[in-house]
Amino acid sequence: MSLIDINNMDADKARQAFMQCCTSCTWVSRMVGDRPYVDAAALFHHADHNWSRLEEHDLLEAFAGHPKIGDIESLQKKYSASKALAENEQLGVSIANESTLKKLLKDNRVYEEKFGFIFIICATGKSATQMLQLLRQRLKNNRDTELKNAAIEQHKIFRLRLEKLI
């Protein structure tokens, strides 16, 4: 897909394309409405600007579009629609040992109970052990800090996916 394709597709198809990058309906609607983009720099500028204007409920909606780190069944279900763009994002988990996976799943449950949303991390290039360490570090945070951390990580994820999209 190219930027020209994104600019020329109907709104429903554009919505589907952007939804593969981020599942915040507000962000997606703004991205569809901001077309046409003159170049990739404009696309990324709008993506960042639209992200910075989201409210907490929009962020939570974006987070909910992700599988839990280490939950292979969740990974397969949630990524089925965005497989091409999300491919290899949790590669470090797919090669992790069973002990590390169990710890990730357990600590993910603790994280979600504490903060009210799943642990979001840009997993690209990270091993399961690294993600487990980061999850445990972030469990020490308060909710406001962790909401900001999760938003930063979500931003990294959708930027990578946008790059793949175009």
C-alpha positions as CSV (number, residue, x, y, z in Angstrom):
1,M,0.0,0.0,0.0
2,S,1.2,3.5,-0.7
3,L,0.3,7.0,0.5
4,I,-1.5,7.5,-2.8
5,D,-3.6,4.4,-2.1
6,I,-4.5,5.8,1.4
7,N,-5.4,9.2,0.0
8,N,-7.6,7.6,-2.8
9,M,-9.4,4.8,-1.0
10,D,-13.0,5.3,0.3
11,A,-13.5,6.2,3.9
12,D,-14.4,2.7,5.0
13,K,-11.2,1.2,3.5
14,A,-9.1,4.0,4.9
15,R,-10.6,3.4,8.3
16,Q,-9.7,-0.3,8.1
17,A,-6.2,0.6,7.1
18,F,-5.6,3.0,9.9
19,M,-7.3,0.6,12.4
20,Q,-4.5,-1.8,11.8
21,C,-2.1,0.8,13.2
22,C,-4.2,2.0,16.2
23,T,-7.6,1.0,17.5
24,S,-8.7,4.3,18.9
25,C,-11.8,5.2,16.9
26,T,-11.2,8.9,17.5
27,W,-7.6,8.7,16.2
28,V,-8.7,6.7,13.2
29,S,-11.6,9.1,12.3
30,R,-9.3,12.0,12.5
31,M,-6.7,10.3,10.3
32,V,-9.4,9.5,7.7
33,G,-10.7,13.0,7.8
34,D,-7.3,14.6,7.5
35,R,-6.7,13.0,4.1
36,P,-5.2,13.7,1.6
37,Y,-1.6,13.7,2.9
38,V,0.9,15.4,0.7
39,D,3.7,13.2,1.8
40,A,4.8,10.8,4.5
41,A,6.0,13.6,6.7
42,A,2.5,15.1,6.7
43,L,1.0,11.7,7.5
44,F,3.2,11.3,10.5
45,H,2.7,14.9,11.6
46,H,-1.1,14.3,11.6
47,A,-0.7,10.9,13.3
48,D,1.3,12.5,16.1
49,H,-0.9,15.5,16.5
50,N,-4.1,13.4,16.5
51,W,-2.5,11.1,19.1
52,S,-1.5,14.0,21.4
53,R,-5.1,15.2,21.5
54,L,-6.7,11.9,22.7
55,E,-8.4,11.6,26.0
56,E,-8.0,8.8,28.5
57,H,-10.9,6.8,27.2
58,D,-9.4,7.0,23.7
59,L,-6.0,5.7,25.0
60,L,-7.7,2.8,26.8
61,E,-9.5,2.0,23.6
62,A,-6.2,1.9,21.7
63,F,-4.6,-0.3,24.4
64,A,-7.5,-2.7,24.3
65,G,-6.7,-3.5,20.7
66,H,-3.5,-5.3,21.7
67,P,-3.0,-8.8,22.9
68,K,-1.4,-9.3,26.2
69,I,2.3,-9.8,26.1
70,G,3.1,-13.5,26.2
71,D,-0.5,-14.6,25.7
72,I,-0.2,-16.5,22.4
73,E,-3.9,-17.2,22.0
74,S,-4.8,-13.5,22.5
75,L,-2.0,-12.6,20.1
76,Q,-3.4,-14.8,17.4
77,K,-7.0,-13.6,17.9
78,K,-6.4,-9.9,18.1
79,Y,-3.7,-9.7,15.4
80,S,-5.7,-11.7,12.8
81,A,-6.9,-8.4,11.2
82,S,-3.6,-6.7,11.3
83,K,-1.2,-9.6,10.9
84,A,0.9,-8.1,8.1
85,L,1.6,-4.9,10.1
86,A,1.9,-6.6,13.5
87,E,4.0,-9.5,12.4
88,N,7.1,-10.2,14.5
89,E,6.2,-7.6,17.1
90,Q,6.2,-10.3,19.8
91,L,8.9,-12.4,18.3
92,G,10.8,-12.4,21.6
93,V,7.8,-14.0,23.3
94,S,7.4,-16.7,20.7
95,I,10.8,-18.1,21.5
96,A,10.6,-17.7,25.3
97,N,10.8,-20.6,27.6
98,E,7.6,-21.8,29.4
99,S,8.7,-20.4,32.8
100,T,9.2,-16.9,31.4
101,L,5.8,-17.1,29.6
102,K,4.0,-18.1,32.8
103,K,5.7,-15.2,34.7
104,L,4.6,-12.8,31.9
105,L,1.0,-14.0,32.1
106,K,0.9,-13.9,35.9
107,D,2.4,-10.4,36.1
108,N,0.2,-9.2,33.2
109,R,-2.8,-10.1,35.3
110,V,-1.4,-8.2,38.3
111,Y,-0.7,-5.2,36.1
112,E,-4.2,-5.2,34.6
113,E,-5.8,-5.5,38.0
114,K,-3.7,-2.6,39.4
115,F,-4.0,-0.2,36.5
116,G,-7.2,-1.2,34.7
117,F,-5.6,-1.8,31.3
118,I,-3.2,-4.3,29.8
119,F,0.6,-3.8,29.9
120,I,1.6,-2.0,26.7
121,I,5.1,-2.1,25.4
122,C,6.7,-1.8,22.0
123,A,7.9,-5.3,22.0
124,T,9.9,-5.1,18.7
125,G,13.5,-6.1,19.3
126,K,12.9,-7.1,23.0
127,S,13.3,-10.6,24.5
128,A,10.6,-12.0,26.7
129,T,13.0,-11.7,29.7
130,Q,13.5,-8.0,28.9
131,M,9.7,-7.4,28.7
132,L,9.2,-9.2,32.0
133,Q,11.8,-7.0,33.7
134,L,10.2,-3.9,32.2
135,L,6.7,-5.0,33.3
136,R,8.0,-5.6,36.8
137,Q,9.6,-2.2,36.9
138,R,6.5,-0.5,35.7
139,L,4.3,-2.3,38.3
140,K,5.9,0.0,40.9
141,N,4.4,3.1,39.2
142,N,1.1,4.8,40.1
143,R,-1.7,4.8,37.6
144,D,-1.1,8.3,36.1
145,T,2.6,7.5,35.4
146,E,1.7,4.2,33.9
147,L,-1.0,5.6,31.7
148,K,1.6,8.0,30.3
149,N,4.2,5.2,29.9
150,A,1.6,3.0,28.1
151,A,0.7,5.9,25.8
152,I,4.3,6.5,24.9
153,E,4.7,2.8,24.1
154,Q,1.4,2.7,22.1
155,H,2.7,5.7,20.1
156,K,5.9,3.8,19.2
157,I,3.8,0.8,18.1
158,F,1.5,2.8,15.8
159,R,4.4,4.7,14.3
160,L,6.1,1.4,13.3
161,R,2.8,0.1,11.9
162,L,2.2,3.3,9.9
163,E,5.7,3.0,8.4
164,K,4.9,-0.6,7.4
165,L,1.5,0.5,6.0
166,I,3.0,3.0,3.5
